[in-house]
């Protein structure tokens, strides 16, 4: 039997704890004696370097490297997961994907509408409409796992599927609404590179390193084009082959290789650079800033309202059972209000690192914390009488699914009597 110390990093809760630690460290660094030095470390231009042409040019600093380079790997990982779920997972069956898809659409639309309603008086603030529309998979699943095996497995899988579809929606939003000053020749180069990678896939090329090399080329073109560079990560993932003729999966191999780096390096580094706020001078006016209120209300109220109503409507229209009762669905939808990584990322795209970054971060962190606490309380109450033996977690089944590349028709491992 493996010791707990050997596999602690495999637990669902661990990435969430690491992100919390990175966020707290960011607060300490920004608000202690190191605050000014830490700010300059992130924002100062490196050796006079810049990237891009004309009005789209950006000074190269550590913040840019983290958000436009390291986060490409995060989006590559998300893209690989999306492709696996679509090709061999439940999303390949439109009927099975319909419920979480409806929930995800409602969970993006209602928070955005709430944000817009609160910020309607100030057109400059409306650029942040998509910030509360995102869900952080690692945090949401990690918080859910704190409740243990009493949570119905179907509810957990529904939240996972909803969060994955939510990520796809966020990627589309970034590509369509947060790209500017498009440079035609660079965008054409990115499209040509993507086309070459698709031809490699069709031609049976299975060597992952060739996809990584061309993925870097496409990223460079994207960076120059004005389309946000992280989209290159998703497009690269779409070209990675799912299966080899003789067995095995290049895509799943890449996904598993990237997972620890994404969970324990890239996401914490992003949180370290983006989650902390300077508390000095931040008063009640900052907490009540329309941007902060819009984001927090969108996450805490918009997510559960949108997800619950949309899921029930889809369930009625499709005559499918939901994975839990009303209270359980509301609790699960509250946990989907944990925006964190994706919300902070979109907030950075919308408002940069200027004065509006502070209300953005207060809104995201406050809304995510309230959503997590309310979700835990509601789900604990809704599932307190369920038997752990009757409603075990899907951990072993999902591990098996990862190995096979499928997430349905799985024979769960037999439990010892």
C-alpha positions as CSV (number, residue, x, y, z in Angstrom):
1,X,0.0,0.0,0.0
2,X,1.4,3.4,-1.0
3,X,2.1,5.9,1.8
4,X,0.1,9.1,2.0
5,X,3.3,11.1,1.5
6,X,4.0,9.4,-1.8
7,X,0.7,10.3,-3.5
8,X,-0.5,13.4,-1.6
9,X,0.0,15.5,-4.8
10,X,-2.6,13.3,-6.6
11,X,-5.4,14.4,-4.3
12,X,-8.1,16.7,-5.8
13,X,-7.6,19.2,-2.9
14,X,-3.9,19.7,-3.3
15,X,-3.9,22.1,-6.3
16,X,-6.4,24.3,-4.5
17,X,-4.2,24.4,-1.4
18,X,-1.2,25.3,-3.5
19,X,-3.1,28.1,-5.2
20,X,-4.3,29.5,-1.8
21,X,-0.7,29.4,-0.6
22,X,0.5,31.3,-3.7
23,X,-2.3,33.9,-3.3
24,X,-1.4,34.5,0.4
25,X,2.3,34.8,-0.5
26,X,1.4,37.3,-3.2
27,X,-0.5,39.4,-0.6
28,X,2.4,39.3,1.8
29,X,5.0,40.3,-0.9
30,X,2.8,43.2,-2.1
31,X,1.9,44.6,1.3
32,X,5.2,44.1,3.2
33,X,8.5,45.8,2.9
34,X,9.1,43.9,-0.4
35,X,6.0,45.5,-2.0
36,X,7.6,48.0,-4.3
37,X,10.5,45.7,-5.3
38,X,8.0,42.9,-6.1
39,X,5.9,45.3,-8.2
40,X,9.0,46.4,-10.2
41,X,10.1,42.8,-10.6
42,X,6.8,42.0,-12.4
43,X,6.3,45.3,-14.3
44,X,9.8,46.6,-15.3
45,X,10.8,46.2,-18.9
46,X,13.5,43.5,-19.4
47,X,16.6,44.9,-21.2
48,X,14.6,47.3,-23.3
49,X,12.8,44.4,-25.1
50,X,9.4,44.7,-26.7
51,X,7.2,42.4,-28.7
52,X,4.7,43.2,-31.4
53,X,4.6,45.9,-34.1
54,X,3.1,49.4,-34.0
55,X,0.2,50.0,-31.6
56,X,0.2,46.3,-30.7
57,X,3.7,46.4,-29.3
58,X,4.2,45.5,-25.6
59,X,7.2,45.9,-23.3
60,X,8.6,42.5,-22.3
61,X,8.4,42.1,-18.5
62,X,7.9,39.2,-16.2
63,X,4.2,39.8,-16.1
64,X,4.0,39.5,-19.9
65,X,6.1,36.3,-19.8
66,X,3.8,34.7,-17.2
67,X,0.5,35.7,-18.8
68,X,1.4,35.4,-22.5
69,X,3.9,32.5,-22.4
70,X,3.5,30.3,-19.4
71,X,-0.3,30.5,-19.6
72,X,-0.1,29.2,-23.1
73,X,0.9,25.8,-21.5
74,X,-2.1,26.1,-19.2
75,X,-4.4,26.6,-22.2
76,X,-2.6,23.7,-24.1
77,X,-3.5,21.5,-21.2
78,X,-7.1,22.7,-21.1
79,X,-7.3,22.2,-24.9
80,X,-6.0,18.6,-24.6
81,X,-8.6,17.9,-22.0
82,X,-11.4,19.4,-24.2
83,X,-10.3,17.3,-27.2
84,X,-10.2,14.1,-25.2
85,X,-13.7,14.7,-23.7
86,X,-15.0,15.5,-27.2
87,X,-13.4,12.6,-29.1
88,X,-13.7,9.8,-26.6
89,X,-15.5,11.2,-23.6
90,X,-19.1,12.0,-22.9
91,X,-19.1,15.1,-25.1
92,X,-19.0,12.9,-28.2
93,X,-22.6,12.1,-27.4
94,X,-24.6,15.4,-27.9
95,X,-27.4,14.2,-25.8
96,X,-25.2,13.4,-22.8
97,X,-23.3,16.7,-23.2
98,X,-26.5,18.7,-23.4
99,X,-27.2,19.1,-19.7
100,X,-23.8,20.4,-18.6
101,X,-23.6,22.4,-21.8
102,X,-26.9,24.2,-21.0
103,X,-25.7,24.7,-17.4
104,X,-22.4,26.2,-18.7
105,X,-24.2,28.6,-21.1
106,X,-26.6,29.8,-18.4
107,X,-23.7,30.0,-16.0
108,X,-21.8,32.4,-18.4
109,X,-24.7,34.5,-19.6
110,X,-26.4,35.4,-16.3
111,X,-23.2,36.6,-14.5
112,X,-22.3,38.7,-17.6
113,X,-25.8,40.3,-17.6
114,X,-25.5,41.0,-13.8
115,X,-22.1,42.6,-14.3
116,X,-23.4,44.7,-17.2
117,X,-26.5,45.8,-15.2
118,X,-24.3,47.1,-12.4
119,X,-21.8,48.8,-14.6
120,X,-24.1,50.2,-17.3
121,X,-23.5,53.8,-16.2
122,X,-19.8,53.6,-17.0
123,X,-19.1,52.4,-20.5
124,X,-15.3,52.0,-19.8
125,X,-16.1,49.4,-17.1
126,X,-18.2,47.2,-19.5
127,X,-15.1,45.7,-21.0
128,X,-15.0,43.4,-17.9
129,X,-18.3,41.7,-18.7
130,X,-16.7,38.3,-19.1
131,X,-14.8,38.3,-15.8
132,X,-17.5,36.6,-13.7
133,X,-18.4,34.2,-16.5
134,X,-15.5,31.9,-15.8
135,X,-15.1,28.9,-13.5
136,X,-11.8,27.6,-12.0
137,X,-11.8,23.8,-12.5
138,X,-9.0,23.0,-10.0
139,X,-10.5,25.1,-7.2
140,X,-14.1,24.0,-7.8
141,X,-13.3,20.3,-7.8
142,X,-10.9,20.7,-5.0
143,X,-13.4,22.4,-2.7
144,X,-16.0,19.8,-3.7
145,X,-13.7,17.0,-2.6
146,X,-13.4,18.5,0.9
147,X,-16.9,17.1,1.5
148,X,-15.7,13.5,1.0
149,X,-17.4,10.5,-0.4
150,X,-21.0,11.6,0.5
151,X,-21.2,13.7,-2.7
152,X,-22.9,11.7,-5.4
153,X,-20.5,10.8,-8.2
154,X,-22.8,12.1,-10.9
155,X,-22.9,15.5,-9.3
156,X,-19.1,15.7,-9.3
157,X,-18.9,14.6,-12.9
158,X,-21.5,17.2,-13.9
159,X,-19.5,19.9,-12.2
160,X,-16.3,18.7,-14.0
161,X,-18.1,18.6,-17.4
162,X,-19.7,22.0,-16.8
163,X,-16.3,23.6,-15.9
164,X,-14.6,22.1,-18.9
165,X,-17.3,23.5,-21.3
166,X,-17.1,26.8,-19.3
167,X,-13.4,26.9,-20.1
168,X,-14.1,26.4,-23.8
169,X,-16.5,29.4,-23.6
170,X,-13.9,31.5,-21.9
171,X,-11.4,30.6,-24.7
172,X,-13.8,31.7,-27.4
173,X,-14.5,34.9,-25.5
174,X,-10.8,35.7,-25.3
175,X,-10.3,35.1,-29.0
176,X,-13.3,37.1,-30.1
177,X,-13.5,40.0,-27.6
178,X,-10.0,40.5,-26.1
179,X,-7.9,40.6,-29.2
180,X,-7.0,44.0,-30.8
181,X,-4.9,45.7,-33.4
182,X,-4.9,42.6,-35.7
183,X,-1.8,42.3,-37.9
184,X,-2.8,40.5,-41.1
185,X,0.4,38.9,-42.2
186,X,1.1,37.5,-38.7
187,X,-2.4,36.1,-38.3
188,X,-2.0,34.5,-41.8
189,X,1.3,32.9,-40.6
190,X,-0.5,31.5,-37.5
191,X,-3.3,30.1,-39.7
192,X,-0.8,28.6,-42.1
193,X,1.1,26.9,-39.3
194,X,-2.2,25.6,-37.8
195,X,-3.1,24.2,-41.2
196,X,0.3,22.5,-41.5
197,X,-0.2,20.9,-38.1
198,X,-3.7,19.6,-39.1
199,X,-2.1,18.1,-42.2
200,X,0.5,16.4,-40.0
201,X,-2.3,14.9,-38.0
202,X,-4.1,13.7,-41.1
203,X,-0.9,12.3,-42.4
204,X,-0.4,10.1,-39.4
205,X,2.5,12.0,-37.7
206,X,2.5,10.9,-34.1
207,X,5.8,12.5,-32.8
208,X,4.7,15.0,-30.1
209,X,7.9,17.1,-30.4
210,X,7.0,18.1,-34.0
211,X,3.7,19.5,-32.8
212,X,5.4,21.3,-30.0
213,X,7.9,22.9,-32.4
214,X,5.2,24.1,-34.7
215,X,3.1,25.1,-31.7
216,X,5.9,27.5,-30.7
217,X,6.0,28.9,-34.2
218,X,2.2,29.5,-34.1
219,X,2.5,31.1,-30.7
220,X,5.1,33.6,-32.0
221,X,2.8,34.5,-34.9
222,X,-0.1,34.9,-32.6
223,X,1.9,37.1,-30.3
224,X,2.7,39.4,-33.3
225,X,-0.8,39.2,-34.7
226,X,-2.8,40.9,-31.9
227,X,-4.9,37.8,-31.2
228,X,-4.1,36.7,-27.7
229,X,-1.2,34.3,-27.7
230,X,-2.8,31.8,-25.3
231,X,-5.2,30.8,-28.2
232,X,-2.1,29.1,-29.8
233,X,-2.1,26.6,-26.9
234,X,-5.7,25.5,-27.6
235,X,-5.1,25.3,-31.3
236,X,-2.0,23.2,-30.8
237,X,-4.0,20.8,-28.6
238,X,-6.6,20.3,-31.3
239,X,-4.0,19.0,-33.7
240,X,-2.4,16.5,-31.3
241,X,-3.3,12.9,-32.4
242,X,-5.7,11.0,-30.1
243,X,-4.6,7.5,-30.9
244,X,-1.7,5.6,-32.5
245,X,-2.5,2.7,-34.9
246,X,-0.7,0.2,-32.7
247,X,-2.3,1.4,-29.5
248,X,-1.6,4.2,-27.0
249,X,-2.5,7.9,-27.1
250,X,-0.1,10.8,-27.8
251,X,-2.8,13.2,-26.5
252,X,-3.3,11.4,-23.1
253,X,0.5,11.0,-22.8
254,X,0.9,14.8,-23.3
255,X,-2.0,15.6,-20.9
256,X,-0.6,13.5,-18.1
257,X,2.9,14.9,-18.6
258,X,1.7,18.5,-18.4
259,X,-0.8,18.1,-15.5
260,X,1.7,18.3,-12.6
261,X,3.5,21.3,-14.2
262,X,0.2,23.1,-14.8
263,X,-1.2,22.4,-11.3
264,X,1.9,22.8,-9.2
265,X,4.0,25.4,-11.2
266,X,2.1,27.4,-13.8
267,X,-1.1,28.1,-12.0
268,X,0.6,29.0,-8.7
269,X,3.1,31.3,-10.5
270,X,0.1,33.0,-12.2
271,X,-1.6,33.4,-8.9
272,X,1.6,34.8,-7.3
273,X,1.8,37.4,-10.1
274,X,-1.9,38.3,-10.4
275,X,-3.9,37.5,-7.3
276,X,-2.4,39.8,-4.7
277,X,-3.7,43.3,-4.1
278,X,-2.2,46.3,-2.3
279,X,-4.3,46.8,0.8
280,X,-2.8,50.2,1.7
281,X,-5.3,52.9,0.7
282,X,-8.0,50.4,-0.2
283,X,-11.1,51.3,1.7
284,X,-14.8,50.7,1.5
285,X,-15.0,52.6,-1.8
286,X,-12.7,49.9,-3.3
287,X,-14.9,47.1,-2.0
288,X,-18.0,48.9,-3.3
289,X,-16.5,49.8,-6.7
290,X,-18.9,48.9,-9.5
291,X,-16.4,46.5,-11.1
292,X,-15.8,44.7,-7.8
293,X,-19.6,44.5,-7.1
294,X,-20.3,43.4,-10.6
295,X,-17.8,40.6,-10.5
296,X,-18.7,39.4,-7.0
297,X,-22.5,39.5,-7.7
298,X,-21.9,37.7,-11.0
299,X,-20.0,34.9,-9.3
300,X,-22.1,34.5,-6.2
301,X,-25.6,35.1,-7.6
302,X,-25.3,34.9,-11.4
303,X,-23.5,31.5,-11.5
304,X,-26.1,29.5,-9.3
305,X,-29.1,31.3,-10.9
306,X,-27.9,30.7,-14.5
307,X,-26.7,27.2,-14.0
308,X,-29.7,26.0,-12.0
309,X,-32.4,27.5,-14.3
310,X,-30.6,26.5,-17.5
311,X,-30.0,22.9,-16.3
312,X,-33.7,22.5,-15.2
313,X,-35.0,23.8,-18.5
314,X,-32.7,21.5,-20.4
315,X,-33.7,18.6,-18.2
316,X,-37.4,19.3,-18.8
317,X,-36.9,19.7,-22.6
318,X,-34.7,16.6,-23.0
319,X,-36.5,14.5,-20.4
320,X,-33.3,13.7,-18.7
321,X,-32.7,13.3,-15.0
322,X,-30.4,15.8,-13.3
323,X,-27.5,14.4,-11.3
324,X,-28.9,15.6,-8.0
325,X,-31.9,17.1,-6.2
326,X,-32.7,20.8,-6.1
327,X,-30.5,21.6,-3.1
328,X,-27.6,19.6,-4.4
329,X,-27.8,21.3,-7.8
330,X,-27.8,24.8,-6.1
331,X,-24.8,23.8,-4.0
332,X,-22.9,22.5,-7.0
333,X,-23.8,25.7,-9.0
334,X,-22.5,27.8,-6.1
335,X,-19.1,26.1,-6.3
336,X,-19.0,26.9,-10.1
337,X,-18.9,30.6,-8.9
338,X,-15.3,30.0,-7.9
339,X,-13.7,32.0,-10.8
340,X,-10.2,32.6,-9.6
341,X,-7.6,31.7,-12.3
342,X,-9.7,32.2,-15.4
343,X,-11.5,35.3,-13.9
344,X,-8.2,36.9,-12.9
345,X,-6.8,36.1,-16.4
346,X,-9.7,37.7,-18.2
347,X,-9.6,40.7,-15.8
348,X,-6.0,41.2,-16.7
349,X,-6.9,41.2,-20.4
350,X,-9.8,43.6,-19.8
351,X,-8.1,46.2,-17.5
352,X,-4.4,45.4,-17.4
353,X,-2.3,46.1,-14.3
354,X,-3.5,49.7,-13.7
355,X,-5.8,51.2,-11.1
356,X,-8.7,49.0,-12.1
357,X,-6.8,45.9,-11.3
358,X,-7.5,46.3,-7.6
359,X,-11.3,46.2,-7.7
360,X,-11.0,43.3,-10.2
361,X,-9.0,41.3,-7.8
362,X,-11.2,42.2,-4.8
363,X,-14.2,41.2,-6.8
364,X,-12.7,37.9,-8.0
365,X,-11.2,36.9,-4.7
366,X,-14.2,38.0,-2.6
367,X,-16.8,36.4,-5.0
368,X,-14.9,33.2,-5.2
369,X,-14.4,32.9,-1.5
370,X,-18.1,33.5,-0.8
371,X,-19.1,31.1,-3.5
372,X,-16.9,28.4,-2.0
373,X,-18.2,28.8,1.5
374,X,-21.8,28.9,0.5
375,X,-21.4,25.9,-1.8
376,X,-19.7,23.9,1.0
377,X,-22.5,24.7,3.4
378,X,-25.4,24.0,1.0
379,X,-23.9,20.8,-0.3
380,X,-23.0,19.6,3.2
381,X,-26.6,20.1,4.3
382,X,-28.0,18.5,1.1
383,X,-25.8,15.4,1.3
384,X,-25.4,15.0,5.1
385,X,-27.8,12.0,5.2
386,X,-26.3,10.2,2.2
387,X,-24.4,7.0,2.8
388,X,-20.7,7.2,1.7
389,X,-20.9,3.5,0.8
390,X,-23.8,4.1,-1.5
391,X,-22.4,7.3,-3.1
392,X,-18.6,6.9,-3.4
393,X,-16.5,9.3,-5.3
394,X,-15.5,8.7,-8.9
395,X,-11.8,8.9,-8.2
396,X,-10.9,5.3,-9.2
397,X,-13.2,5.3,-12.2
398,X,-11.8,8.6,-13.4
399,X,-8.3,7.3,-13.1
400,X,-9.3,4.3,-15.2
401,X,-11.0,6.6,-17.7
402,X,-7.8,8.7,-18.0
403,X,-5.8,5.6,-18.8
404,X,-8.3,4.5,-21.5
405,X,-9.2,7.9,-22.8
406,X,-12.9,7.5,-22.2
407,X,-15.3,8.7,-19.5
408,X,-18.3,6.4,-20.1
409,X,-19.1,2.7,-20.0
410,X,-16.5,2.2,-17.3
411,X,-16.6,-0.8,-15.1
412,X,-15.7,0.6,-11.6
413,X,-13.1,-1.3,-9.6
414,X,-14.6,-3.7,-7.1
415,X,-14.6,-2.4,-3.6
416,X,-13.2,-4.7,-0.9
417,X,-15.9,-6.2,1.2
